Amino acid sequence: MSDPAVLLEARELCVFYGAVEVLHRVRLRIREHEIVTVIGPNGAGKSTLLSALMGLLPSRGEVRHFGSLDTGFTQTESLVDRGLGLVPERRELFAEMTVADNLLLGAFSRYRRGLRDHLNTLEQVYRIFPRLKERCTQTAGLLSGGERQMLAMGRALMAKPGLLMLDEPSLGLSPLMTREIFRVVTQLREQGVAVLLVEQNARAALKVSDYGYVLENGEISLEGPSAELADDPRVIESYLGLGGKSKSATATQGETA
């Protein structure tokens, strides 16, 4: 059996804001059917990394999308056509448009290329997010925070990405809605969509992911299988809390009691 294909790979990736280098020689790899997470503190450069990988920021180094080398002139629209999707932290929905219309906009790139499967894709998204179907005629501006996150993810899925990048999907959400979003992330992997997950909620991110990177001060300071990172004393102290394991066990006991 052949190894899973590499969907995205960055080597020696550097990103600048003006004369200031904010990402330093970052290395990253995501394969088919894989959830990869990037955790780290505020200001570490996590969102900057996603923007650079999506072609929204100029960068130096080597980035390969779906086996093709990005020369630095690849348009974001071309990356979407190849199968790369991004759900930004701000979600960037059209507040005055309905849920259904926001979703259909996500299929624009496929429609432009002559593909007319948007209605079938819409039903697939509704199966993943039943609440969006219930709210399909409601304007996006009236949705709750969790529903807006579902809509942003659903809109990205309308383009049928092979790799979906999520920027802080749990930000501002209740614990219940956070669990629902991470459940969907796991479901997407089962449906063949690889996920690159940028998160401050390190415990939840490491629980659902296969491999993880720790980004600190613009550099990758640690990487490895997520289960190993979750047991690493440095990760426990910095991101899971000194009592991370005992707290997790107590929470589990409370849920099952």
N, C-alpha and C positions, 0 to 999 in steps of 0.2 A: 504493500500500500504506500502510495507516494505521500510525502510530507505536505501539509497544508500550504497553499500558496501565500506568499508575502503580499499583502495588499498595500501596505505603506511602510516605507523605511526612510529614516532620516539619519544622516551621518555628518558629524561635525557641523551641525546646524547652528548658525549664529544670526541673531536678529538685533538690529540697531534702531533706536529712536534718536534720529539725528546723529550726533557723534557718540552717543552713549550706547555701549553694547549691553543689552538686557538679557540675552540668552547666549550661553557660552558652550559651543561645541557639543550640543545635545545629540544624543543617539537614542533612537526609538524604533521599535518594529512591532507591527500588528499583522497577524496572519488570519486566514479564513477561520470562521467559526470560533473566534476568540474575543474575550472581553479583556481589554487592557486598561488599567487605571493609572492616572497620574495624580498623586496626592502631594500636598505641600502647603505651607502657610500662605496667608495673604501677601501679595506682592512678589511671590516667587517667580512669576512669569508663566503661570499655567494657561491663562487665557491668551497671552501673547503667543504661546506655542501653537495653540489651535489655529489662531488667525494666520500664522505663518504657514502652517501645513495646508491651509485652505487657500493660500495664494492671496490673502488680503493684506499681508505685510511683506515687504521685500526682505529677502534673507540671503545668507551666504552659506555654502555647504552643499551637500548632496541630498536631494529628496526624490524618492521614487514612489510614484502612485501607480498601483496596479501593474508594476513591472516596468513602467516607462519613466525615464529620468526627466525630472522637472528642470528645465534649463533656466528658470527664473522669469520666463516670459509667458508661462502657461496662465491663461485666463481662468478665473474662478468658474465661469460658466462651463468651460471645458472640463474642469475637474468634476463638476456636478454631473455632466453628461457621462463621464467615465464611471461614476458610481460613488462619489464622495459626497457625504451630507454633513451639515453642521447645524446644531441647535445652539444658538448663542445664549449667553447668560441672561440677556435682557429679553429674550424670546422674540421681540420685534414683530409682533402681530399687528394686523390692521384692525384697530379697535372698532371702527364703524362698520366693518363688514361682518357678515354672518360667519359662523363656524364652518359651514359647508363651503362658502366662497374662499375663506382662508385656506382650507385644505386643498381646494381645486387649484389654487395658485401654485401649490407645491408641485403640481404635475405639468407646469408650463413648459419646462425644458423638454420633457418627453413629447408633449403635444406639438411643440415647435419642430421636432424631428419627425413628425408624421405618425407618432404612436397614439392610438386612440383607445387606450385601455384605462383611462382615468376613472371611469365609473366603477369598474371592477376593483381597481386599487382603492377607491374610496370605501367600498364595502369591506375590504380587508382591514383598512384602518379602523373602521367602526367596530369590527370584531375585536380588535386589540383594545380599543377605547370605547366601550359601549356608552359611556357617559357623553361622548361627543355626538353620538347619534341622537341621544335624547335632547341635546342642546343645539342641534344642527341649524335651526332657524334663528337662534339667539345671536346677538352681536358679541364679538369677542371681548369687547370692553366690559361686559357685564359678567364675565366668568370669574370664578374664584382663582386664587393663585395656582392651585393644583390643576384645575381645568385648563388654565392658560398653558401650563407646562405640557399637559397632554396634547393640547392643540399644536404647540410648537413642534413636538416630536412627531405628531401625526402628519403635519405639513411636510416635514423633511422626508418622512416615509413615502409620501406620494410620488417622490422622484425615484423610488425603488433603489436606494443606495445599497452597495455591497459593504460599505463601511460608514457607520454613523458616528459622528463625534459630538459628544454632549458636554457642554460647559456648565458645570455646577447645577445639574438638574434638580437637586433637592433644596436649593437655596430658598429660604423663606417658607418652606412647606411644613405642614404638621407632621409629626412622626407617622401617623397613619397614612398620609398621602405619600410620604417619603418611601415607606415600604411598598406601596403600590407602584411607584415609579421604578424602583429597583426590581420589582417582580416583572415588570414589562421589559426591562433591560435584559433579564435572563431569558424571557420568552423570545426576544428578538434573536438572540444567539441560536436558540433552538430552531428558528425559522430561517437561519442561514445568513443573518446580518451580523457582521463583526462590529464591535463597539469600542471606541476610544473614549474613556470616561474620565473627565477632569472633575475632581471632587475635593471639598474640604472635609466632608463626612468620611473620614478615612476608614472607620470601622465598617460602615455599610459598603463602601467601595471595594475594600479588600475581601469582603465576604462573598461578593458576586463575581469578582473578576478572576481571571486565570493568572495574570502576570501584572506586576506593578512596578512603577517608577516613583521615586521620591525626588521632587524638584525643589531645590533650595537655593536662593540667591542666583537664580538663572542657570543652575547647573544640576545635572543628575548626580545626587549624592549616594543613592542606593537603588538597586533594582533586583528583581528576582521573582520567583513564583509567589503569588499573593499570600498563600498559607505560610510561607517562610517569613515574608515581611511582617505578617501579623504577629509572629512569634519573636521578631527581632527586638531586643531590649531598647534600641534607639528609637524604633518606631513606636513601641508601647509608651515610652516616656514622653515623646514629643507629640504624638498624634492620637494615641488611644488612652492616654492618662496612665499614671503610675499603677493604678489598680485596674487597668483595662480588662484583664482576664477575669478577675473576680467579679467586676461589675457586670461583665457580659454574662457570666454564669448566673448571677443573682437575677438579672433581667429575664433570662431564659426560664429560671425556676418560677418567677412571678407570672410569666405568660402561661405556663403549663399548670399552675396551681388551680 
